[in-house]
C-alpha cells in the first residue's frame, strides 16, 4: 500500500534499514502503525518524531540521500524547488534515494486524481485514501508503470 500524499505527513520513514535500531523504536512503530500511515515499507509520521527516530538509530538528513526518514514540513525553500521544476511532493521525494511520488489516475468514475508516496521499485498495488477506502492499482486506480492501458478500458 502506498501513502496518500493529501495527508500532511511531517516525516516519512523507511523501515527496512541495515543498521541496528533500538528495541524501543520498533515497539513505538508497532504501537503507532495503522493502515493509513504504514504500507509495510514506509511510515508516515509527525516531524516531532525526528528526534526519537535518531535516538533509536534511524538516520535523518545528516545522511543525505541515504537518510532513513525525510522531513516534509520543514522545507520552505520555494525558490530551490521551483528552480528544480518540481512540485512540492516531487521535491520531498527527491531528498532521499528511496522515496518516490507518483500521480494516481482513476480507472472508474467518482475518484479524483491524487498523488501517493511509495518506496522506489516497490511492487505496492494499493493505497488507502484519506476517507479510509482502499483502492487497488489496475482496478480502481493506476500509476506508472501502468497496469491497465487506455485501450484496455
C-alpha positions in Angstrom: 0.0 0.0 0.0 1.3 3.5 -0.8 0.9 6.6 1.4 -1.7 9.0 0.1 0.0 12.4 -0.2 -3.0 14.6 0.7 -2.4 13.8 4.3 0.1 16.2 5.8 2.9 13.8 6.8 5.6 15.6 8.9 8.1 12.9 8.1 8.2 9.7 6.0 10.3 6.8 7.3 11.6 3.7 5.6 11.6 0.8 8.0 13.9 -1.7 6.1 17.3 -0.4 7.2 20.7 -2.0 7.5 21.8 -0.6 10.8 20.6 -1.8 14.2 17.5 0.0 15.6 16.8 0.1 19.3 14.0 -2.2 20.6 12.1 0.8 21.9 12.0 2.2 18.4 10.4 -0.9 16.9 7.9 -1.1 19.8 6.9 2.5 19.2 6.5 1.9 15.5 4.3 -1.2 16.1 2.1 0.8 18.5 1.7 3.7 16.1 1.3 1.9 12.8 -2.1 1.6 11.2 -3.5 1.0 7.7 -3.5 4.7 6.9 0.1 5.6 7.9 2.0 2.4 7.2 2.1 0.4 4.0 4.5 -2.3 5.1 7.5 -0.4 3.7 7.2 3.3 4.7 5.6 5.0 7.7 4.1 8.5 7.7 4.5 10.3 11.0 5.0 13.7 12.6 8.0 15.9 12.3 8.2 15.9 16.1 9.1 12.2 15.8 12.5 13.0 14.2 14.5 13.4 17.5 13.2 10.0 18.8 13.9 8.3 15.4 17.5 9.5 15.5 17.9 8.3 19.1 16.6 4.8 18.1 19.2 4.6 15.3 17.3 5.9 12.2 19.4 8.3 10.1 18.0 11.8 9.2 19.1 14.5 6.8 22.7 14.3 8.0 22.9 11.1 5.9 22.0 12.9 2.7 20.2 10.8 0.1 20.8 7.7 2.3 18.7 9.1 5.1 16.1 6.7 6.6 13.5 9.5 7.0 12.7 12.7 5.3 11.1 15.7 7.0 8.3 17.2 4.9 7.1 20.3 6.7 10.4 22.0 7.4 11.4 22.8 3.9 10.3 26.3 2.8 12.8 26.6 0.0 10.3 27.5 -2.6 12.9 29.1 -4.9 15.0 25.9 -5.0 12.0 23.7 -5.6 10.8 26.0 -8.4 14.2 26.2 -10.0 14.3 22.4 -10.0 11.0 22.4 -11.8 9.3 20.1 -9.2 6.1 20.3 -7.3 6.2 20.1 -3.5 5.7 16.3 -3.3 8.3 15.6 -6.0 10.8 17.8 -4.2 10.2 16.0 -0.9 10.6 12.6 -2.6 13.9 13.7 -4.2 15.5 14.5 -0.9 16.3 10.7 -0.4 17.1 8.0 -2.9 14.4 5.5 -1.9 11.2 7.6 -2.0 9.0 8.2 -5.0 6.0 10.5 -5.6 3.6 9.3 -8.3 0.3 10.7 -9.7 -2.6 8.3 -9.4 -5.3 8.3 -12.1 -8.7 6.9 -11.8 -10.0 4.0 -13.8 -13.6 4.3 -12.5 -16.0 7.2 -12.1 -16.1 9.1 -8.9 -12.4 9.1 -8.0 -10.4 12.3 -8.5 -6.7 12.0 -9.4 -4.4 12.3 -6.4 -0.8 11.6 -5.5 1.0 9.0 -3.4 4.4 8.4 -1.8 5.9 5.0 -2.2 9.1 3.2 -1.9 11.0 3.2 -5.2 11.0 -0.1 -7.1 8.2 -1.3 -4.8 5.6 -3.6 -6.1 2.9 -1.9 -4.0 -0.5 -2.2 -5.6 -2.9 -0.4 -3.2 -3.4 2.9 -1.5 -5.6 3.8 1.5 -7.4 7.1 0.8 -8.0 9.9 3.3 -11.6 8.7 3.5 -10.4 5.2 4.6 -11.2 3.4 1.3 -8.6 1.0 -0.1 -8.0 1.4 -3.9 -6.1 -1.2 -5.9 -3.7 -0.4 -8.8 -5.1 -1.8 -12.0 -8.7 -2.0 -10.7 -10.0 1.4 -9.4 -6.8 3.4 -10.0 -3.4 3.2 -11.8 0.0 4.9 -11.7 3.3 4.5 -13.5 4.2 1.9 -14.6 0.6 1.5 -15.6 -1.1 -1.9 -15.3 -4.2 -1.0 -17.4 -3.6 0.7 -20.7 -6.2 3.1 -22.0 -7.1 0.9 -24.9 -7.9 -2.0 -22.5 -10.5 0.1 -20.6 
